[in-house]
Amino acid sequence: MIQIAVCDDNKVFLDHITYQLYEIIKELHIEAEIHQYNHASQLLELYDQINSPFNIIFLDIDMPDIDGLETAKYIRQRDENVILIFLTSMEDRVFESFEYNAFRFIRKGYIFQELKLALQKAWELLTKEVKLYTFKTKEEEIKLSLGDILYFEFVNRNVEVKTFEQRYSLTIKRFSDIVEQFSDKGFIMIHRGCIVSVKYIRSIGYGDITLDTGEMLPVSRYRVSEIRKAFTENAR
């Protein structure tokens, strides 16, 4: 599931473009969640807490206090891969944004004509670059990228996967199959019933780790040194 952020100081326009995006993702059969931000500071605070929280950001250039270009600069220092799509009614500022590797520009006066194509092209780029893994639950089949997954856990003889938004109980029975598939993809075992995405570990304490979401998980004392090593290498 892709994560989309929309940041615009005009609440009416923010609600309008969010509604249009929901209509488009429904039409294109895209699994996505859309997050609204009325101030750039809200978006930047999240980037201080979580690495790469979004796949696509629609960003207004002309905002008070912190404008879209300052916001893009801050985000690019922390996330080279997020797709930035600028929203603007000031076409003369478009050239200033080239250094932030903008994917597209949408003119606010032409939102109906330009929004769908921009999202469609961004989705095509993401699906080419991001591998999606298919998992089955009792109710449905879900597709997740590595960036969606915080950790896998073996609980009461069930394999569960935890994302930023939800916990899913999977039909797969052997936790060892998950360990084998994902241990070389940025995940590390913190105890025999849990593997965690290293990039989402915020800190390592005495007997536990804290994730970017604030959630704390217990750690086997026999694995602390290995976890610290992986954490340090990821931070470089």
C-alpha positions in Angstrom: 0.0 0.0 0.0 1.4 3.4 -1.0 1.4 6.3 1.4 0.5 9.7 -0.1 0.8 13.1 1.7 -0.9 16.3 0.6 0.4 19.6 2.1 -1.4 22.9 1.4 -2.2 25.8 3.7 -5.6 26.4 2.0 -8.0 24.0 3.8 -10.7 24.2 1.1 -8.2 23.3 -1.6 -6.6 20.6 0.6 -10.0 18.9 1.0 -10.7 19.3 -2.7 -7.5 17.7 -3.9 -7.8 14.9 -1.3 -11.3 14.1 -2.5 -10.1 14.0 -6.2 -7.2 11.8 -5.3 -9.5 9.3 -3.6 -11.6 9.2 -6.7 -8.6 8.6 -8.9 -7.0 5.8 -6.8 -10.4 4.1 -6.8 -10.6 4.4 -10.6 -7.1 3.2 -11.1 -7.4 0.4 -8.5 -4.5 1.7 -6.5 -4.2 0.7 -2.8 -3.2 3.9 -1.0 -3.7 6.0 2.1 -3.8 9.8 1.9 -2.6 12.0 4.7 -3.5 15.7 4.9 -1.2 18.5 6.3 -2.3 22.0 6.6 1.1 23.3 7.6 4.6 22.4 6.3 5.8 22.2 9.9 3.5 19.2 10.6 5.0 17.3 7.7 8.6 18.1 8.7 7.9 17.0 12.3 6.9 13.6 11.0 10.2 13.4 9.0 12.1 14.0 12.2 10.4 11.0 13.7 10.1 8.5 10.9 12.4 7.6 7.9 10.7 7.8 4.5 7.0 7.8 5.7 5.6 8.6 2.2 5.9 7.3 -1.3 4.4 10.5 -2.9 4.0 14.0 -1.6 1.8 16.7 -3.2 3.4 19.9 -2.0 2.1 23.5 -2.4 4.9 25.9 -3.3 3.4 29.1 -1.9 2.8 28.6 1.8 3.4 31.0 4.8 6.1 30.6 7.3 7.8 27.6 5.6 7.1 27.5 1.9 7.1 24.4 -0.4 10.7 24.9 -1.6 12.1 25.1 1.9 10.0 22.0 2.8 11.3 20.1 -0.2 14.9 20.9 0.7 14.4 19.6 4.2 12.7 16.4 3.0 15.3 15.7 0.3 18.1 15.8 2.9 16.3 12.9 4.6 14.6 11.1 1.7 16.1 10.9 -1.7 13.4 8.5 -3.1 10.1 10.1 -2.3 8.2 11.4 -5.3 7.6 15.2 -5.0 4.8 16.7 -7.0 4.5 20.5 -6.6 1.2 22.3 -6.6 1.4 25.9 -7.7 -0.5 28.9 -8.9 2.9 30.7 -9.3 4.4 29.3 -12.4 7.4 31.7 -12.2 8.7 29.7 -9.2 8.7 26.4 -10.9 12.3 26.8 -12.1 13.5 27.3 -8.5 12.4 23.8 -7.6 14.5 21.9 -10.1 17.3 21.3 -7.6 14.9 19.2 -5.4 14.3 16.7 -8.2 10.6 17.3 -8.6 8.7 14.6 -10.4 5.9 16.9 -11.8 4.2 20.2 -11.4 0.4 20.7 -11.2 -1.1 24.1 -11.9 -3.9 24.7 -9.5 -6.0 26.3 -12.2 -5.7 23.0 -14.2 -6.1 20.5 -11.3 -8.8 18.5 -13.1 -6.7 18.1 -16.2 -3.3 17.4 -14.6 -3.9 15.5 -11.3 -4.9 12.1 -12.7 -2.0 11.9 -15.1 0.5 13.0 -12.4 -0.7 10.3 -10.0 -0.8 7.6 -12.7 2.8 8.3 -13.8 4.0 8.4 -10.2 2.2 5.0 -9.6 3.8 3.5 -12.7 7.3 4.7 -11.5 6.7 3.2 -8.0 5.5 -0.2 -9.3 8.6 -0.4 -11.5 10.9 0.4 -8.6 9.2 -1.1 -5.6 8.7 -4.8 -5.3 5.3 -5.7 -3.7 5.0 -8.9 -1.6 1.7 -10.7 -1.5 0.4 -12.1 1.8 -2.8 -13.9 2.6 -5.0 -13.4 5.6 -8.2 -15.2 6.4 -10.2 -12.3 5.0 -8.2 -11.0 2.1 -5.0 -10.9 0.1 -2.7 -7.9 0.8 0.3 -6.5 -1.0 3.0 -4.7 1.0 6.4 -3.2 0.0 9.4 -3.6 2.3 8.9 0.0 3.3 5.4 -0.8 4.6 6.6 -3.4 7.1 7.8 -2.6 10.6 8.2 -6.2 11.8 7.0 -9.8 11.6 6.1 -11.6 14.8 5.1 -15.2 15.8 2.2 -14.9 18.3 0.1 -17.8 19.6 1.2 -20.0 16.7 0.3 -17.3 14.2 2.5 -15.3 11.9 1.6 -11.6 12.1 2.9 -8.6 10.1 2.8 -5.1 11.6 2.7 -2.1 9.3 2.5 1.6 10.3 -1.3 1.4 10.1 -2.4 -2.1 11.0 -1.5 -5.6 12.2 -2.4 -8.5 10.0 -2.6 -12.2 10.9 -1.3 -14.3 8.0 -2.3 -17.7 6.9 1.4 -18.8 6.6 2.2 -21.2 9.5 5.9 -21.4 9.6 7.7 -18.3 11.0 11.0 -19.8 9.7 9.7 -19.3 6.1 9.4 -15.5 6.8 12.8 -15.4 8.5 14.4 -17.1 5.5 12.7 -14.8 3.0 13.3 -11.5 4.7 16.5 -11.8 6.8 18.6 -10.5 3.8 16.2 -7.7 3.1 17.0 -5.3 5.9 15.3 -7.3 8.7 17.0 -8.6 11.9 15.9 -11.1 14.5 15.5 -9.4 17.9 14.3 -12.7 19.6 13.3 -16.0 18.1 9.7 -14.9 17.5 10.3 -11.5 15.9 12.2 -9.9 13.0 12.3 -6.1 12.7 13.1 -3.7 9.8 16.4 -2.2 10.9 15.7 1.1 9.3 12.7 1.7 11.6 14.7 1.2 14.8 15.0 4.5 16.5 17.0 3.5 19.6 18.3 0.4 21.5 17.8 0.2 25.2 18.5 -2.3 27.9 16.4 -5.3 26.9 14.3 -3.5 24.3 14.3 -1.4 21.2 12.1 1.6 20.3 10.8 1.9 16.8 10.2 5.2 14.9 6.5 4.8 15.8 7.3 4.9 19.5 6.5 1.2 19.9 8.8 -0.7 22.2 9.7 -4.4 21.6 11.7 -6.8 23.8 15.1 -8.0 22.7 17.0 -11.1 23.6 20.2 -10.3 25.4 22.0 -12.8 23.2 21.2 -10.7 20.1 21.9 -7.2 21.4 25.4 -6.9 19.9 24.2 -8.1 16.5 21.3 -5.6 16.6 23.6 -2.8 17.6 25.9 -3.6 14.7 23.1 -3.6 12.2 21.7 -0.4 13.6 25.0 1.4 13.4 25.6 0.2 9.8 22.2 1.4 8.8 22.8 4.8 10.3 25.9 5.5 8.2 
